[in-house]
Amino acid sequence: MRKLIAFDEDTFDKLKQLGRDQMLSLQDLADEAFMDLLEKHGVPADLKDALRKSAADAGDSTAKAGRKPRKRSKTAA
């Protein structure tokens, strides 16, 4: 799918230079940036990540449901 994104000239020049420095295309830089953004907001990037997150969430809720609150003992130090 293609979408247009507008950059100001200075930003575009810096992105082109970064791409040259790291031998990456503008598409590679955009892919990395959007994957980082999704990760930052907790959105799974692909099916594998979604399944991993789902399994972790299920494990957490199961562990929390079976846990009993601990009683704190008051001992003098």
N, CA, C and O atoms as a Maestro MAE file, in Angstrom:
{
 s_m_m2io_version
 :::
 2.0.0
}

f_m_ct {
 s_m_title
 :::
 protein
 m_atom[308] {
  # First column is atom index #
  i_m_mmod_type
  r_m_x_coord
  r_m_y_coord
  r_m_z_coord
  i_m_residue_number
  s_m_chain_name
  s_m_pdb_residue_name
  s_m_pdb_atom_name
  i_m_atomic_number
  :::
  1 25 0.845 -1.165 0.000 1 A "MET " " N  " 7
  2 3 0.000 0.000 0.000 1 A "MET " " CA " 6
  3 2 0.897 1.236 0.000 1 A "MET " " C  " 6
  4 15 1.916 1.274 0.689 1 A "MET " " O  " 8
  5 25 0.525 2.203 -0.746 2 A "ARG " " N  " 7
  6 3 1.298 3.443 -0.816 2 A "ARG " " CA " 6
  7 2 0.523 4.580 -0.202 2 A "ARG " " C  " 6
  8 15 -0.678 4.724 -0.428 2 A "ARG " " O  " 8
  9 25 1.214 5.384 0.573 3 A "LYS " " N  " 7
  10 3 0.644 6.592 1.170 3 A "LYS " " CA " 6
  11 2 1.675 7.698 1.032 3 A "LYS " " C  " 6
  12 15 2.880 7.444 1.053 3 A "LYS " " O  " 8
  13 25 1.199 8.913 0.892 4 A "LEU " " N  " 7
  14 3 2.101 10.057 0.802 4 A "LEU " " CA " 6
  15 2 2.278 10.688 2.169 4 A "LEU " " C  " 6
  16 15 1.321 10.866 2.922 4 A "LEU " " O  " 8
  17 25 3.522 11.020 2.472 5 A "ILE " " N  " 7
  18 3 3.842 11.732 3.703 5 A "ILE " " CA " 6
  19 2 4.680 12.935 3.308 5 A "ILE " " C  " 6
  20 15 5.642 12.814 2.549 5 A "ILE " " O  " 8
  21 25 4.309 14.088 3.825 6 A "ALA " " N  " 7
  22 3 5.033 15.317 3.489 6 A "ALA " " CA " 6
  23 2 6.051 15.635 4.583 6 A "ALA " " C  " 6
  24 15 5.749 15.540 5.772 6 A "ALA " " O  " 8
  25 25 7.259 16.012 4.166 7 A "PHE " " N  " 7
  26 3 8.308 16.448 5.071 7 A "PHE " " CA " 6
  27 2 8.743 17.837 4.659 7 A "PHE " " C  " 6
  28 15 8.721 18.180 3.477 7 A "PHE " " O  " 8
  29 25 9.142 18.644 5.648 8 A "ASP " " N  " 7
  30 3 9.754 19.910 5.260 8 A "ASP " " CA " 6
  31 2 11.137 19.589 4.697 8 A "ASP " " C  " 6
  32 15 11.683 18.516 4.953 8 A "ASP " " O  " 8
  33 25 11.686 20.501 3.949 9 A "GLU " " N  " 7
  34 3 12.931 20.242 3.218 9 A "GLU " " CA " 6
  35 2 14.095 19.882 4.140 9 A "GLU " " C  " 6
  36 15 14.880 18.985 3.832 9 A "GLU " " O  " 8
  37 25 14.206 20.583 5.273 10 A "ASP " " N  " 7
  38 3 15.305 20.322 6.203 10 A "ASP " " CA " 6
  39 2 15.221 18.909 6.781 10 A "ASP " " C  " 6
  40 15 16.227 18.204 6.853 10 A "ASP " " O  " 8
  41 25 14.024 18.498 7.190 11 A "THR " " N  " 7
  42 3 13.831 17.149 7.739 11 A "THR " " CA " 6
  43 2 14.149 16.099 6.689 11 A "THR " " C  " 6
  44 15 14.814 15.105 6.981 11 A "THR " " O  " 8
  45 25 13.680 16.313 5.474 12 A "PHE " " N  " 7
  46 3 13.932 15.354 4.405 12 A "PHE " " CA " 6
  47 2 15.423 15.230 4.120 12 A "PHE " " C  " 6
  48 15 15.925 14.126 3.906 12 A "PHE " " O  " 8
  49 25 16.129 16.352 4.115 13 A "ASP " " N  " 7
  50 3 17.583 16.314 3.888 13 A "ASP " " CA " 6
  51 2 18.289 15.517 4.995 13 A "ASP " " C  " 6
  52 15 19.209 14.746 4.721 13 A "ASP " " O  " 8
  53 25 17.855 15.709 6.232 14 A "LYS " " N  " 7
  54 3 18.458 14.983 7.345 14 A "LYS " " CA " 6
  55 2 18.155 13.485 7.259 14 A "LYS " " C  " 6
  56 15 19.016 12.660 7.566 14 A "LYS " " O  " 8
  57 25 16.945 13.135 6.845 15 A "LEU " " N  " 7
  58 3 16.602 11.726 6.673 15 A "LEU " " CA " 6
  59 2 17.418 11.087 5.557 15 A "LEU " " C  " 6
  60 15 17.887 9.957 5.696 15 A "LEU " " O  " 8
  61 25 17.588 11.809 4.447 16 A "LYS " " N  " 7
  62 3 18.409 11.282 3.354 16 A "LYS " " CA " 6
  63 2 19.843 11.061 3.816 16 A "LYS " " C  " 6
  64 15 20.448 10.040 3.488 16 A "LYS " " O  " 8
  65 25 20.396 12.012 4.580 17 A "GLN " " N  " 7
  66 3 21.763 11.881 5.073 17 A "GLN " " CA " 6
  67 2 21.883 10.711 6.038 17 A "GLN " " C  " 6
  68 15 22.848 9.950 5.971 17 A "GLN " " O  " 8
  69 25 20.905 10.559 6.939 18 A "LEU " " N  " 7
  70 3 20.909 9.434 7.865 18 A "LEU " " CA " 6
  71 2 20.869 8.116 7.097 18 A "LEU " " C  " 6
  72 15 21.582 7.173 7.439 18 A "LEU " " O  " 8
  73 25 20.045 8.053 6.073 19 A "GLY " " N  " 7
  74 3 19.971 6.855 5.238 19 A "GLY " " CA " 6
  75 2 21.302 6.551 4.573 19 A "GLY " " C  " 6
  76 15 21.725 5.396 4.524 19 A "GLY " " O  " 8
  77 25 21.960 7.571 4.066 20 A "ARG " " N  " 7
  78 3 23.277 7.370 3.438 20 A "ARG " " CA " 6
  79 2 24.296 6.884 4.464 20 A "ARG " " C  " 6
  80 15 25.070 5.964 4.200 20 A "ARG " " O  " 8
  81 25 24.284 7.519 5.644 21 A "ASP " " N  " 7
  82 3 25.250 7.166 6.679 21 A "ASP " " CA " 6
  83 2 25.092 5.717 7.142 21 A "ASP " " C  " 6
  84 15 26.081 5.042 7.427 21 A "ASP " " O  " 8
  85 25 23.864 5.248 7.214 22 A "GLN " " N  " 7
  86 3 23.605 3.895 7.698 22 A "GLN " " CA " 6
  87 2 23.329 2.905 6.567 22 A "GLN " " C  " 6
  88 15 22.977 1.750 6.808 22 A "GLN " " O  " 8
  89 25 23.491 3.369 5.350 23 A "MET " " N  " 7
  90 3 23.256 2.552 4.151 23 A "MET " " CA " 6
  91 2 21.858 1.927 4.174 23 A "MET " " C  " 6
  92 15 21.693 0.730 3.939 23 A "MET " " O  " 8
  93 25 20.851 2.770 4.465 24 A "LEU " " N  " 7
  94 3 19.455 2.361 4.489 24 A "LEU " " CA " 6
  95 2 18.658 3.256 3.560 24 A "LEU " " C  " 6
  96 15 19.017 4.411 3.331 24 A "LEU " " O  " 8
  97 25 17.582 2.719 3.031 25 A "SER " " N  " 7
  98 3 16.700 3.528 2.202 25 A "SER " " CA " 6
  99 2 15.756 4.322 3.096 25 A "SER " " C  " 6
  100 15 15.638 4.048 4.290 25 A "SER " " O  " 8
  101 25 15.093 5.295 2.514 26 A "LEU " " N  " 7
  102 3 14.100 6.057 3.255 26 A "LEU " " CA " 6
  103 2 12.981 5.136 3.730 26 A "LEU " " C  " 6
  104 15 12.432 5.337 4.813 26 A "LEU " " O  " 8
  105 25 12.643 4.135 2.935 27 A "GLN " " N  " 7
  106 3 11.627 3.155 3.331 27 A "GLN " " CA " 6
  107 2 12.075 2.374 4.560 27 A "GLN " " C  " 6
  108 15 11.277 2.141 5.468 27 A "GLN " " O  " 8
  109 25 13.348 1.966 4.600 28 A "ASP " " N  " 7
  110 3 13.879 1.250 5.768 28 A "ASP " " CA " 6
  111 2 13.801 2.112 7.025 28 A "ASP " " C  " 6
  112 15 13.439 1.626 8.096 28 A "ASP " " O  " 8
  113 25 14.145 3.406 6.888 29 A "LEU " " N  " 7
  114 3 14.072 4.314 8.028 29 A "LEU " " CA " 6
  115 2 12.628 4.476 8.499 29 A "LEU " " C  " 6
  116 15 12.358 4.488 9.701 29 A "LEU " " O  " 8
  117 25 11.707 4.599 7.553 30 A "ALA " " N  " 7
  118 3 10.292 4.747 7.902 30 A "ALA " " CA " 6
  119 2 9.771 3.487 8.578 30 A "ALA " " C  " 6
  120 15 9.048 3.573 9.571 30 A "ALA " " O  " 8
  121 25 10.126 2.321 8.057 31 A "ASP " " N  " 7
  122 3 9.695 1.057 8.667 31 A "ASP " " CA " 6
  123 2 10.172 0.975 10.116 31 A "ASP " " C  " 6
  124 15 9.406 0.611 11.008 31 A "ASP " " O  " 8
  125 25 11.437 1.314 10.346 32 A "GLU " " N  " 7
  126 3 11.996 1.269 11.694 32 A "GLU " " CA " 6
  127 2 11.279 2.251 12.615 32 A "GLU " " C  " 6
  128 15 10.959 1.920 13.756 32 A "GLU " " O  " 8
  129 25 11.030 3.451 12.119 33 A "ALA " " N  " 7
  130 3 10.371 4.472 12.938 33 A "ALA " " CA " 6
  131 2 8.954 4.059 13.305 33 A "ALA " " C  " 6
  132 15 8.534 4.238 14.448 33 A "ALA " " O  " 8
  133 25 8.214 3.510 12.349 34 A "PHE " " N  " 7
  134 3 6.837 3.121 12.635 34 A "PHE " " CA " 6
  135 2 6.775 1.894 13.536 34 A "PHE " " C  " 6
  136 15 5.870 1.784 14.364 34 A "PHE " " O  " 8
  137 25 7.715 0.976 13.389 35 A "MET " " N  " 7
  138 3 7.755 -0.182 14.293 35 A "MET " " CA " 6
  139 2 8.048 0.277 15.725 35 A "MET " " C  " 6
  140 15 7.451 -0.229 16.675 35 A "MET " " O  " 8
  141 25 8.968 1.234 15.877 36 A "ASP " " N  " 7
  142 3 9.271 1.782 17.201 36 A "ASP " " CA " 6
  143 2 8.050 2.473 17.805 36 A "ASP " " C  " 6
  144 15 7.794 2.353 19.003 36 A "ASP " " O  " 8
  145 25 7.303 3.192 16.978 37 A "LEU " " N  " 7
  146 3 6.108 3.877 17.449 37 A "LEU " " CA " 6
  147 2 5.044 2.884 17.915 37 A "LEU " " C  " 6
  148 15 4.420 3.080 18.958 37 A "LEU " " O  " 8
  149 25 4.843 1.831 17.150 38 A "LEU " " N  " 7
  150 3 3.880 0.807 17.548 38 A "LEU " " CA " 6
  151 2 4.294 0.152 18.861 38 A "LEU " " C  " 6
  152 15 3.465 -0.060 19.747 38 A "LEU " " O  " 8
  153 25 5.584 -0.168 18.980 39 A "GLU " " N  " 7
  154 3 6.094 -0.796 20.205 39 A "GLU " " CA " 6
  155 2 5.910 0.125 21.413 39 A "GLU " " C  " 6
  156 15 5.537 -0.324 22.497 39 A "GLU " " O  " 8
  157 25 6.172 1.406 21.215 40 A "LYS " " N  " 7
  158 3 6.037 2.384 22.290 40 A "LYS " " CA " 6
  159 2 4.612 2.398 22.839 40 A "LYS " " C  " 6
  160 15 4.410 2.568 24.041 40 A "LYS " " O  " 8
  161 25 3.639 2.222 21.973 41 A "HIS " " N  " 7
  162 3 2.233 2.277 22.372 41 A "HIS " " CA " 6
  163 2 1.636 0.901 22.632 41 A "HIS " " C  " 6
  164 15 0.425 0.775 22.812 41 A "HIS " " O  " 8
  165 25 2.476 -0.129 22.653 42 A "GLY " " N  " 7
  166 3 2.015 -1.468 23.003 42 A "GLY " " CA " 6
  167 2 1.199 -2.165 21.937 42 A "GLY " " C  " 6
  168 15 0.441 -3.084 22.246 42 A "GLY " " O  " 8
  169 25 1.334 -1.751 20.696 43 A "VAL " " N  " 7
  170 3 0.616 -2.381 19.591 43 A "VAL " " CA " 6
  171 2 1.516 -3.447 18.979 43 A "VAL " " C  " 6
  172 15 2.627 -3.132 18.552 43 A "VAL " " O  " 8
  173 25 1.067 -4.705 18.925 44 A "PRO " " N  " 7
  174 3 1.903 -5.757 18.335 44 A "PRO " " CA " 6
  175 2 2.191 -5.456 16.857 44 A "PRO " " C  " 6
  176 15 1.302 -5.056 16.105 44 A "PRO " " O  " 8
  177 25 3.436 -5.654 16.465 45 A "ALA " " N  " 7
  178 3 3.847 -5.340 15.101 45 A "ALA " " CA " 6
  179 2 3.434 -6.413 14.104 45 A "ALA " " C  " 6
  180 15 3.158 -6.110 12.943 45 A "ALA " " O  " 8
  181 25 3.391 -7.661 14.550 46 A "ASP " " N  " 7
  182 3 3.014 -8.747 13.645 46 A "ASP " " CA " 6
  183 2 2.316 -9.845 14.447 46 A "ASP " " C  " 6
  184 15 2.133 -9.716 15.657 46 A "ASP " " O  " 8
  185 25 1.935 -10.905 13.778 47 A "LEU " " N  " 7
  186 3 1.200 -11.987 14.430 47 A "LEU " " CA " 6
  187 2 2.018 -12.622 15.551 47 A "LEU " " C  " 6
  188 15 1.483 -12.934 16.614 47 A "LEU " " O  " 8
  189 25 3.305 -12.811 15.315 48 A "LYS " " N  " 7
  190 3 4.166 -13.427 16.327 48 A "LYS " " CA " 6
  191 2 4.182 -12.583 17.604 48 A "LYS " " C  " 6
  192 15 4.077 -13.122 18.706 48 A "LYS " " O  " 8
  193 25 4.313 -11.263 17.458 49 A "ASP " " N  " 7
  194 3 4.301 -10.372 18.618 49 A "ASP " " CA " 6
  195 2 2.940 -10.381 19.308 49 A "ASP " " C  " 6
  196 15 2.862 -10.351 20.537 49 A "ASP " " O  " 8
  197 25 1.866 -10.423 18.515 50 A "ALA " " N  " 7
  198 3 0.519 -10.449 19.084 50 A "ALA " " CA " 6
  199 2 0.310 -11.713 19.911 50 A "ALA " " C  " 6
  200 15 -0.250 -11.650 21.005 50 A "ALA " " O  " 8
  201 25 0.752 -12.850 19.401 51 A "LEU " " N  " 7
  202 3 0.605 -14.110 20.129 51 A "LEU " " CA " 6
  203 2 1.450 -14.115 21.399 51 A "LEU " " C  " 6
  204 15 1.005 -14.588 22.444 51 A "LEU " " O  " 8
  205 25 2.658 -13.590 21.305 52 A "ARG " " N  " 7
  206 3 3.539 -13.519 22.471 52 A "ARG " " CA " 6
  207 2 2.922 -12.637 23.557 52 A "ARG " " C  " 6
  208 15 2.938 -12.991 24.735 52 A "ARG " " O  " 8
  209 25 2.377 -11.479 23.150 53 A "LYS " " N  " 7
  210 3 1.758 -10.574 24.111 53 A "LYS " " CA " 6
  211 2 0.512 -11.204 24.722 53 A "LYS " " C  " 6
  212 15 0.273 -11.073 25.922 53 A "LYS " " O  " 8
  213 25 -0.274 -11.882 23.906 54 A "SER " " N  " 7
  214 3 -1.490 -12.537 24.389 54 A "SER " " CA " 6
  215 2 -1.155 -13.623 25.409 54 A "SER " " C  " 6
  216 15 -1.813 -13.737 26.443 54 A "SER " " O  " 8
  217 25 -0.131 -14.417 25.113 55 A "ALA " " N  " 7
  218 3 0.276 -15.482 26.036 55 A "ALA " " CA " 6
  219 2 0.794 -14.891 27.335 55 A "ALA " " C  " 6
  220 15 0.505 -15.419 28.409 55 A "ALA " " O  " 8
  221 25 1.550 -13.812 27.261 56 A "ALA " " N  " 7
  222 3 2.079 -13.170 28.465 56 A "ALA " " CA " 6
  223 2 0.942 -12.595 29.297 56 A "ALA " " C  " 6
  224 15 0.949 -12.712 30.523 56 A "ALA " " O  " 8
  225 25 -0.030 -11.975 28.644 57 A "ASP " " N  " 7
  226 3 -1.174 -11.405 29.363 57 A "ASP " " CA " 6
  227 2 -1.989 -12.505 30.032 57 A "ASP " " C  " 6
  228 15 -2.443 -12.337 31.164 57 A "ASP " " O  " 8
  229 25 -2.178 -13.621 29.349 58 A "ALA " " N  " 7
  230 3 -2.925 -14.741 29.918 58 A "ALA " " CA " 6
  231 2 -2.170 -15.324 31.109 58 A "ALA " " C  " 6
  232 15 -2.791 -15.679 32.111 58 A "ALA " " O  " 8
  233 25 -0.881 -15.427 31.024 59 A "GLY " " N  " 7
  234 3 -0.061 -15.937 32.119 59 A "GLY " " CA " 6
  235 2 -0.101 -15.022 33.321 59 A "GLY " " C  " 6
  236 15 -0.156 -15.488 34.459 59 A "GLY " " O  " 8
  237 25 -0.074 -13.721 33.079 60 A "ASP " " N  " 7
  238 3 -0.137 -12.758 34.184 60 A "ASP " " CA " 6
  239 2 -1.473 -12.836 34.905 60 A "ASP " " C  " 6
  240 15 -1.514 -12.829 36.135 60 A "ASP " " O  " 8
  241 25 -2.562 -12.912 34.155 61 A "SER " " N  " 7
  242 3 -3.879 -12.937 34.799 61 A "SER " " CA " 6
  243 2 -4.091 -14.247 35.552 61 A "SER " " C  " 6
  244 15 -4.751 -14.260 36.592 61 A "SER " " O  " 8
  245 25 -3.542 -15.349 35.043 62 A "THR " " N  " 7
  246 3 -3.653 -16.628 35.733 62 A "THR " " CA " 6
  247 2 -2.842 -16.595 37.025 62 A "THR " " C  " 6
  248 15 -3.307 -17.070 38.062 62 A "THR " " O  " 8
  249 25 -1.655 -16.047 36.970 63 A "ALA " " N  " 7
  250 3 -0.794 -15.969 38.151 63 A "ALA " " CA " 6
  251 2 -1.411 -15.055 39.201 63 A "ALA " " C  " 6
  252 15 -1.349 -15.356 40.393 63 A "ALA " " O  " 8
  253 25 -2.002 -13.948 38.780 64 A "LYS " " N  " 7
  254 3 -2.602 -13.011 39.724 64 A "LYS " " CA " 6
  255 2 -3.835 -13.617 40.378 64 A "LYS " " C  " 6
  256 15 -4.080 -13.379 41.561 64 A "LYS " " O  " 8
  257 25 -4.610 -14.389 39.643 65 A "ALA " " N  " 7
  258 3 -5.837 -14.978 40.183 65 A "ALA " " CA " 6
  259 2 -5.527 -16.011 41.268 65 A "ALA " " C  " 6
  260 15 -6.288 -16.140 42.227 65 A "ALA " " O  " 8
  261 25 -4.432 -16.741 41.132 66 A "GLY " " N  " 7
  262 3 -4.090 -17.780 42.088 66 A "GLY " " CA " 6
  263 2 -3.276 -17.284 43.262 66 A "GLY " " C  " 6
  264 15 -3.015 -18.052 44.188 66 A "GLY " " O  " 8
  265 25 -2.873 -16.050 43.259 67 A "ARG " " N  " 7
  266 3 -2.011 -15.494 44.295 67 A "ARG " " CA " 6
  267 2 -2.830 -15.032 45.491 67 A "ARG " " C  " 6
  268 15 -3.883 -14.415 45.330 67 A "ARG " " O  " 8
  269 25 -2.348 -15.329 46.676 68 A "LYS " " N  " 7
  270 3 -2.998 -14.866 47.900 68 A "LYS " " CA " 6
  271 2 -2.165 -13.728 48.475 68 A "LYS " " C  " 6
  272 15 -0.937 -13.743 48.386 68 A "LYS " " O  " 8
  273 25 -2.833 -12.745 49.063 69 A "PRO " " N  " 7
  274 3 -2.064 -11.649 49.668 69 A "PRO " " CA " 6
  275 2 -1.262 -12.143 50.859 69 A "PRO " " C  " 6
  276 15 -1.739 -12.943 51.663 69 A "PRO " " O  " 8
  277 25 -0.031 -11.648 50.957 70 A "ARG " " N  " 7
  278 3 0.830 -12.049 52.073 70 A "ARG " " CA " 6
  279 2 0.563 -11.181 53.286 70 A "ARG " " C  " 6
  280 15 0.289 -9.985 53.178 70 A "ARG " " O  " 8
  281 25 0.650 -11.814 54.440 71 A "LYS " " N  " 7
  282 3 0.524 -11.070 55.681 71 A "LYS " " CA " 6
  283 2 1.906 -10.597 56.083 71 A "LYS " " C  " 6
  284 15 2.871 -11.360 56.037 71 A "LYS " " O  " 8
  285 25 1.996 -9.358 56.469 72 A "ARG " " N  " 7
  286 3 3.280 -8.800 56.902 72 A "ARG " " CA " 6
  287 2 3.392 -8.964 58.405 72 A "ARG " " C  " 6
  288 15 2.479 -8.620 59.155 72 A "ARG " " O  " 8
  289 25 4.510 -9.486 58.822 73 A "SER " " N  " 7
  290 3 4.726 -9.625 60.256 73 A "SER " " CA " 6
  291 2 5.438 -8.379 60.763 73 A "SER " " C  " 6
  292 15 6.288 -7.798 60.088 73 A "SER " " O  " 8
  293 25 5.068 -7.998 61.949 74 A "LYS " " N  " 7
  294 3 5.692 -6.819 62.558 74 A "LYS " " CA " 6
  295 2 6.743 -7.285 63.540 74 A "LYS " " C  " 6
  296 15 6.424 -7.708 64.651 74 A "LYS " " O  " 8
  297 25 7.974 -7.209 63.136 75 A "THR " " N  " 7
  298 3 9.073 -7.610 64.018 75 A "THR " " CA " 6
  299 2 9.975 -6.420 64.244 75 A "THR " " C  " 6
  300 15 10.152 -5.586 63.355 75 A "THR " " O  " 8
  301 25 10.537 -6.340 65.417 76 A "ALA " " N  " 7
  302 3 11.450 -5.242 65.737 76 A "ALA " " CA " 6
  303 2 12.805 -5.532 65.137 76 A "ALA " " C  " 6
  304 15 13.303 -6.656 65.198 76 A "ALA " " O  " 8
  305 25 13.383 -4.525 64.570 77 A "ALA " " N  " 7
  306 3 14.683 -4.700 63.937 77 A "ALA " " CA " 6
  307 2 15.814 -4.431 64.878 77 A "ALA " " C  " 6
  308 15 16.978 -4.537 64.491 77 A "ALA " " O  " 8
  :::
 }
 m_bond[307] {
  # First column is bond index #
  i_m_from
  i_m_to
  i_m_order
  :::
  1 1 2 1
  2 2 3 1
  3 3 4 2
  4 3 5 1
  5 5 6 1
  6 6 7 1
  7 7 8 2
  8 7 9 1
  9 9 10 1
  10 10 11 1
  11 11 12 2
  12 11 13 1
  13 13 14 1
  14 14 15 1
  15 15 16 2
  16 15 17 1
  17 17 18 1
  18 18 19 1
  19 19 20 2
  20 19 21 1
  21 21 22 1
  22 22 23 1
  23 23 24 2
  24 23 25 1
  25 25 26 1
  26 26 27 1
  27 27 28 2
  28 27 29 1
  29 29 30 1
  30 30 31 1
  31 31 32 2
  32 31 33 1
  33 33 34 1
  34 34 35 1
  35 35 36 2
  36 35 37 1
  37 37 38 1
  38 38 39 1
  39 39 40 2
  40 39 41 1
  41 41 42 1
  42 42 43 1
  43 43 44 2
  44 43 45 1
  45 45 46 1
  46 46 47 1
  47 47 48 2
  48 47 49 1
  49 49 50 1
  50 50 51 1
  51 51 52 2
  52 51 53 1
  53 53 54 1
  54 54 55 1
  55 55 56 2
  56 55 57 1
  57 57 58 1
  58 58 59 1
  59 59 60 2
  60 59 61 1
  61 61 62 1
  62 62 63 1
  63 63 64 2
  64 63 65 1
  65 65 66 1
  66 66 67 1
  67 67 68 2
  68 67 69 1
  69 69 70 1
  70 70 71 1
  71 71 72 2
  72 71 73 1
  73 73 74 1
  74 74 75 1
  75 75 76 2
  76 75 77 1
  77 77 78 1
  78 78 79 1
  79 79 80 2
  80 79 81 1
  81 81 82 1
  82 82 83 1
  83 83 84 2
  84 83 85 1
  85 85 86 1
  86 86 87 1
  87 87 88 2
  88 87 89 1
  89 89 90 1
  90 90 91 1
  91 91 92 2
  92 91 93 1
  93 93 94 1
  94 94 95 1
  95 95 96 2
  96 95 97 1
  97 97 98 1
  98 98 99 1
  99 99 100 2
  100 99 101 1
  101 101 102 1
  102 102 103 1
  103 103 104 2
  104 103 105 1
  105 105 106 1
  106 106 107 1
  107 107 108 2
  108 107 109 1
  109 109 110 1
  110 110 111 1
  111 111 112 2
  112 111 113 1
  113 113 114 1
  114 114 115 1
  115 115 116 2
  116 115 117 1
  117 117 118 1
  118 118 119 1
  119 119 120 2
  120 119 121 1
  121 121 122 1
  122 122 123 1
  123 123 124 2
  124 123 125 1
  125 125 126 1
  126 126 127 1
  127 127 128 2
  128 127 129 1
  129 129 130 1
  130 130 131 1
  131 131 132 2
  132 131 133 1
  133 133 134 1
  134 134 135 1
  135 135 136 2
  136 135 137 1
  137 137 138 1
  138 138 139 1
  139 139 140 2
  140 139 141 1
  141 141 142 1
  142 142 143 1
  143 143 144 2
  144 143 145 1
  145 145 146 1
  146 146 147 1
  147 147 148 2
  148 147 149 1
  149 149 150 1
  150 150 151 1
  151 151 152 2
  152 151 153 1
  153 153 154 1
  154 154 155 1
  155 155 156 2
  156 155 157 1
  157 157 158 1
  158 158 159 1
  159 159 160 2
  160 159 161 1
  161 161 162 1
  162 162 163 1
  163 163 164 2
  164 163 165 1
  165 165 166 1
  166 166 167 1
  167 167 168 2
  168 167 169 1
  169 169 170 1
  170 170 171 1
  171 171 172 2
  172 171 173 1
  173 173 174 1
  174 174 175 1
  175 175 176 2
  176 175 177 1
  177 177 178 1
  178 178 179 1
  179 179 180 2
  180 179 181 1
  181 181 182 1
  182 182 183 1
  183 183 184 2
  184 183 185 1
  185 185 186 1
  186 186 187 1
  187 187 188 2
  188 187 189 1
  189 189 190 1
  190 190 191 1
  191 191 192 2
  192 191 193 1
  193 193 194 1
  194 194 195 1
  195 195 196 2
  196 195 197 1
  197 197 198 1
  198 198 199 1
  199 199 200 2
  200 199 201 1
  201 201 202 1
  202 202 203 1
  203 203 204 2
  204 203 205 1
  205 205 206 1
  206 206 207 1
  207 207 208 2
  208 207 209 1
  209 209 210 1
  210 210 211 1
  211 211 212 2
  212 211 213 1
  213 213 214 1
  214 214 215 1
  215 215 216 2
  216 215 217 1
  217 217 218 1
  218 218 219 1
  219 219 220 2
  220 219 221 1
  221 221 222 1
  222 222 223 1
  223 223 224 2
  224 223 225 1
  225 225 226 1
  226 226 227 1
  227 227 228 2
  228 227 229 1
  229 229 230 1
  230 230 231 1
  231 231 232 2
  232 231 233 1
  233 233 234 1
  234 234 235 1
  235 235 236 2
  236 235 237 1
  237 237 238 1
  238 238 239 1
  239 239 240 2
  240 239 241 1
  241 241 242 1
  242 242 243 1
  243 243 244 2
  244 243 245 1
  245 245 246 1
  246 246 247 1
  247 247 248 2
  248 247 249 1
  249 249 250 1
  250 250 251 1
  251 251 252 2
  252 251 253 1
  253 253 254 1
  254 254 255 1
  255 255 256 2
  256 255 257 1
  257 257 258 1
  258 258 259 1
  259 259 260 2
  260 259 261 1
  261 261 262 1
  262 262 263 1
  263 263 264 2
  264 263 265 1
  265 265 266 1
  266 266 267 1
  267 267 268 2
  268 267 269 1
  269 269 270 1
  270 270 271 1
  271 271 272 2
  272 271 273 1
  273 273 274 1
  274 274 275 1
  275 275 276 2
  276 275 277 1
  277 277 278 1
  278 278 279 1
  279 279 280 2
  280 279 281 1
  281 281 282 1
  282 282 283 1
  283 283 284 2
  284 283 285 1
  285 285 286 1
  286 286 287 1
  287 287 288 2
  288 287 289 1
  289 289 290 1
  290 290 291 1
  291 291 292 2
  292 291 293 1
  293 293 294 1
  294 294 295 1
  295 295 296 2
  296 295 297 1
  297 297 298 1
  298 298 299 1
  299 299 300 2
  300 299 301 1
  301 301 302 1
  302 302 303 1
  303 303 304 2
  304 303 305 1
  305 305 306 1
  306 306 307 1
  307 307 308 2
  :::
 }
}
